[in-house]
Amino acid sequence: MLIWFLALLAIIGVALAMGISLFFGEEIDYRQNDADILNYKIQNCLLNNEIDFSLEEDKIKEQFYSLCNLNQEVIEKKLLILLEVNNIEKLKSGRGDKTQCSLAEKNKNYPRCQTSLLNINQESITITTGSNQFKEDKFT
């Protein structure tokens, strides 16, 4: 009977150890997913709404955030949005830049980025989005 009792304790101990290691284990990096989803939302917004890129950057930002229904405060702290119309930067919002995006594979702390190209009304719009939002930042 003692052997079965010890075997049962060992099974329970191993199950507890596995549960704790799964719960407190390695962090999951969602930055690339964040950048992809943000890029997708901006593409849909630009396709469905008309933004006047001939205005000055502050007016473009105001129009962009209201039409696309994005939270400017969150983007300024943790994300990156860069819009270029015909290779001319029209809107830059958030932290980081294209250089950090291109060096992301060499430094794990740089943002993960997504770039896409839209052609709307004979204008070529390059959308670059990035995310530097780590799991531990959610509660700070």
C-alpha positions in Angstrom: 0.0 0.0 0.0 2.8 2.4 0.8 4.2 2.0 -2.8 0.9 3.0 -4.3 0.6 5.9 -2.0 4.0 7.2 -2.9 3.3 6.7 -6.6 0.1 8.7 -6.3 2.0 11.5 -4.5 4.6 11.5 -7.3 1.9 11.7 -10.0 0.3 14.6 -8.2 3.7 16.4 -7.7 4.6 16.0 -11.4 1.1 17.4 -12.4 1.5 20.4 -10.1 5.0 21.1 -11.4 3.8 20.9 -15.0 0.8 23.2 -14.3 3.0 25.8 -12.6 5.6 25.7 -15.4 2.9 26.1 -18.0 1.3 29.1 -16.2 4.5 30.9 -15.3 6.5 29.7 -18.3 8.0 31.5 -21.2 6.3 34.7 -22.4 4.4 34.8 -25.6 5.4 37.5 -28.0 2.3 39.0 -29.7 4.1 42.0 -31.2 4.0 40.7 -34.8 0.3 39.9 -34.5 -0.4 43.4 -33.1 1.4 45.0 -36.1 -0.4 42.7 -38.6 -3.9 43.5 -37.1 -3.2 47.2 -36.9 -2.0 47.2 -40.5 -5.2 45.3 -41.6 -7.4 47.8 -39.8 -5.7 50.8 -41.4 -5.9 49.2 -44.9 -9.7 48.8 -44.4 -10.1 52.3 -43.0 -8.2 53.8 -46.0 -10.2 51.8 -48.5 -13.5 52.7 -46.9 -12.9 56.3 -46.0 -11.4 59.3 -47.8 -8.6 61.0 -46.0 -7.2 64.3 -47.4 -3.4 63.9 -47.4 -2.9 67.4 -48.7 -3.5 68.9 -45.2 -0.8 69.5 -42.7 0.2 66.6 -40.5 -1.8 67.6 -37.4 -5.0 67.8 -39.4 -4.2 64.5 -41.1 -3.7 62.9 -37.7 -7.0 64.2 -36.4 -8.9 63.1 -39.4 -7.1 59.7 -39.5 -7.8 58.9 -35.8 -11.5 59.9 -36.0 -12.3 58.1 -39.3 -10.3 55.0 -38.4 -11.6 54.8 -34.8 -8.2 54.3 -33.3 -7.1 55.2 -29.8 -4.3 57.8 -30.3 -3.1 57.6 -26.7 -2.4 53.8 -27.0 -0.7 54.2 -30.4 1.5 57.0 -29.2 2.8 54.9 -26.2 3.3 51.4 -27.7 2.7 51.3 -31.4 3.9 52.8 -34.6 2.0 54.0 -37.7 3.8 55.5 -40.7 1.9 56.5 -43.8 3.7 57.5 -46.9 1.8 58.8 -50.0 3.9 58.5 -53.2 7.0 58.0 -51.1 6.5 61.2 -49.1 5.9 60.8 -45.4 2.5 62.2 -44.5 1.8 60.8 -41.1 4.0 59.4 -38.3 2.5 58.5 -35.1 3.9 56.5 -32.2 7.3 55.2 -31.1 10.0 54.0 -33.4 10.8 54.3 -37.1 11.5 52.3 -40.2 15.2 51.8 -39.2 14.1 50.0 -36.0 11.7 47.9 -38.0 14.5 46.8 -40.3 16.8 46.0 -37.4 14.2 44.1 -35.4 15.8 40.7 -36.2 19.1 41.8 -34.7 17.7 43.2 -31.5 14.7 41.5 -29.8 13.7 44.8 -28.1 12.9 46.6 -31.3 9.4 46.7 -32.5 8.0 44.0 -34.9 6.6 45.6 -38.0 4.4 45.0 -41.0 4.4 47.0 -44.3 1.8 47.0 -47.0 1.1 49.0 -50.1 -2.3 50.3 -51.3 -3.1 52.0 -54.6 -6.1 54.4 -54.1 -7.1 57.1 -56.6 -3.7 56.9 -58.4 -1.8 57.4 -55.2 0.5 54.8 -53.8 0.1 54.6 -50.0 2.7 52.7 -48.0 1.5 51.6 -44.6 4.1 50.6 -42.0 2.8 49.5 -38.6 4.8 48.3 -35.6 4.3 47.1 -32.1 6.6 47.2 -29.2 4.0 46.1 -26.7 5.3 43.4 -24.4 3.2 41.2 -22.1 4.5 42.8 -18.9 3.6 46.3 -20.2 -0.2 45.6 -20.0 -0.4 46.3 -16.3 1.9 49.4 -16.0 
